[in-house]
Amino acid sequence: MSSPRTVAFHTLGCKLNFSETSTLARSLEEAGYARVRIEERPDVFVLNTCSVTENADKECRQWVRRFQRINPEAFIAVVGCYAQLKPEEIAAIPGVNLVLGANEKFDLAAHIDRRLSSAEAGHRERSEAVFAPIKDTRKFIPSYNSGDRTRTFLKVQDGCDYFCSFCTIPLARGRSRSGTIAETVAIAEKIASSGVKEIVLTGVNTGDFGRSHGEDFLGLIEALDEVDGIARFRISSIEPNLCSDDVIEFVAASQRFMPHFHMPLQSGSDAILERMRRRYDTALYADRVARIKALLPHACIGADVITGTPGETEVEFLKTHAFLRSIPVDHLHVFTYSERANTTAVRMDDSVPMDARRERTKQLRILSSKLQRAHYERHLGTARNVLLESEDVDGRMLGYTDNYLRVSLPFDASLVNTIVPVHLARINGDGHVDGAVEELLAVETADCRLPTAN
């Protein structure tokens, strides 16, 4: 009996992509492929791409070249957002055999089998791009990553109807869509049966869940809160206009939904937000942050910010910097604007020089480091529950508190995939909090809403 074909995956971009890569990997394993590491010279490489920035496009080419160096005879398939946006361009990259669009990628095994069978029959075929117009992508395919006993990223929503001026995601992933609450709960129950302790809810516009079914995101999280076996849920990201009082109040009352919100801001200038076609202003954003902190003073709040979009003068940038200092957010994901084909922003006047964009990004990343450090320091001397992970890092193990502090403890195999109360002692050289297990607190009764120190 011949050995199965081997396949290796590499993922670029967001948590959503990682959840989809796991789903694609399971489909190939079910089709008889053996998943291996990239360094093991697999027969097939699959690259799941991102196209949020121009750098992500360049990364695609770099990884194709790396695959070729590892195994010049390997079959290379490219999927993901960049594959939907520029399929013919990718197909022209030397070494690429197959490119699949947003709909077609979920039939990955069948497409690879077809091409490999044709090659075995002696047919020499050129690289192929299989894709449909993104407007034809209507079906929702749920995904979640597997292989990590501790944490799973569950895709609950895909696509976006917002069409912000700088963003290609609606062009790459299509209109907003999701499964039903019942379907999503069934997947969460399946994940729970594998022993996973935490589920992170992901999507392109997660808070838009359920609209086509007459359901909503609040109904989803209320139903998930009843799933047995999952100790923690996190909301990976939610638009401020969809982060309603009801959602905030539910998370505040729940023992399973963590006090951790990530809300995209993009700019602290109302003029720039309007040019971006965002669906909120700074007043609404500040109100959402204040509401969260009023109910959950210890919560972690993250924000996405883009520097250097067209029309962002130095004055507008300074408004963003000042706004972020004026509200109690705890860390930033900072992106440098890059021109994306077929977006409204690329046709706007008042382009910002790249060196100015990069300098503004640097300034906001410095601010983010200060905000995160302050968030960590506020909790030193307190105890919080930590979900501990399996990796042994130089005799240490890592985990996250409920409110997203990265904690380091001496490695203890018996604590892997358990939630324990940890005394937070000091911030170490890696930027993590060194801690010690609180022996006197019972895990079963430890309150994940322990107050912060004043």
Summary of the structure (lengths in Angstrom):
residues: 454
radius of gyration: 22.8
end to end distance: 67.3
largest distance: 73.0
contacts: 1550
relative contact order: 0.08
helix: 38%
strand: 21%
